[in-house]
Amino acid sequence: MEVSDLKVSFGGLSMSNPVMTASGTFGFGLEFAPYGDLSRLGGIVAKGISMKPREGNPMPRIAETPCGMLNAIGIQNPGVEAFVKQALPALKRQDVAVVANLYACDAEEFGELAGILSTEDGVAALEVNVSCPNVKEGGAAFGQDPAQIAKVTEAVKKRAGGKPVMLKLSPNVADIATCARAAVEGGADILSLINTLIGMGVDIRNRRPRLANVVGGLSGPAIKPVALRCVHQVCQAVDVPVIGIGGIASAEDALEFIMVGAHAVQVGTANFLRPDFAFTLAEDMAQLLTELCVERLEDFRGSLQLPL
Amino acid sequence: MALRNCRNVKVLDITPVGETQRPGEFFELRLERPDWDAWKPGQFVMIRPVDWPMDILWGRPFSICSGDSRSVTLFVQKVGRGTARLAELKKGDTVALWGPLGNSFAVEPDTPTLMLAGGIGIAPFRGYVEQHSHPENLKLFFAHRMPLGCYPHEGIAAVADVECMAEEKPEDLQAIIARMGELVNEYRDGLILCCGPTPFMKTAQRFALEAGARLYVSLENRMACGVGACLGCVCKDGEGHHVQVCTKGPIFRADNVEL
């Protein structure tokens, strides 16, 4: 199988392959241009943007953990205007789907952000961050309440001007399938999951938390089993396409998510292992599928055989 | 040739330097040089051995200590689990190396230049001295806790004026601080560069602000990516905005950074 056979099209989003980079781990994309050809990626999800610039949380903001990391960045970003004026024009010249990631404090502001981005032809889709664990207002609060998820999705969908809307779901909930259904009721075209798991680290020598925010989001290979379980449950619960995220650090990891039903994947923390990581993943997936004698990605998707 | 890139390179050699109570605490790691155009003193690289399992996730940043057309030399002190595992590298092992990253030290060949180095912070100054066209205008003030033989200071001493002070007993610290104050004053009309532990750089910053001296500090915050994406390494600039140490730094004007 060739990489060119990995073209995917779902929920109104078309990409040259199913490998995307996850929000907050790939900047606005151009930071990684020295390390690979951005057009080798299916899509780039830009780092979260809000209406106004945000300074983010105090330091320290990151901590390495076994097979993972904690972060509490707090959506530091230059605001939507800077994104549209500075990052987008350069990104548009790259042959890759650019997804904007939206962060706001209430449904109305989410709608406002969507409205601004809806007219930008360089934006292929909108990803709604209702699940950031690192900000005190909004963020995770939406992500844990199905009624709020539906409300926010509806507000974004209404102003999205026909662009596909994807909801990024939090794993920090009692039942992720309920949240997924709420997003679908609100009009989500695609679901992406999972965001980070809430975690914590402490230093017994100076008796301080490892993050100034005390708690933060755990990511990396350590969370892959949780992510896989969530994607599996959501794929069983709803009919809209799902993008799998969580600890993907190899072609095999990526295909595990496809096999439980995901249409595409997002690579996050693995971009920190080395900055050229994501560029070769699609080729590795194609090669691995060939080894598995799979001719079409669709045949492999959702092919997990469950015990009767 | 590229401005910067990520390449798999081989370990050319790994050599222990000096002796302390912890065997192998300091070592020099010489790697194949990737196909870069050039590097400038003060820039750094990220390295992560390709065989590392996922239990240590991030690469590790090191300033470029020295280099020639075929190699890049890094100077490492074992302090945590990452550097401890790097110490296990063998000649011929493969390491992912990305760089050269960040900005570089100001170079003004004809300006009297004072380099303030604390401990392992001496590493970038070897490259600085090697690439400087008038090393007779350079002076290094080096404060250290471990024996001098643990640090790459000999190459510097061969061409530039070097003054070393060891911190062996508590009262040594006050003497080091006092001497640093004198030197900053002496170079108030020149150029001053500083790399070392944060308290060391804070002291230099205080003296420089008092004296109105031009000081640049090189930060070494913890970072995951080195390319400006993770936003884990930020510091506050003079206006209180968070900026990435990896891409906006690692070198900042002392009057434009909160340490």
Interface residues (C-beta under 8 A of the other chain):
Chain A: G24 T25 F26 G27 E31 F32 P34 Y35 K47 E55 G56 M59 P60 R61 I62 E64 P66 C67 G68 M69 N71 I73 Q76 G220 P221 A249 T269 N271 F272 L273 R274 P275 D276
Chain B: A2 L3 R4 N5 C6 R48 M54 D55 I56 L57 W58 G59 G82 A96 W98 N221 R222 M223 A224 C225 G226 V227 G228 A229 C230 L231 G232 V234 C235 G240 H241 H242 T247
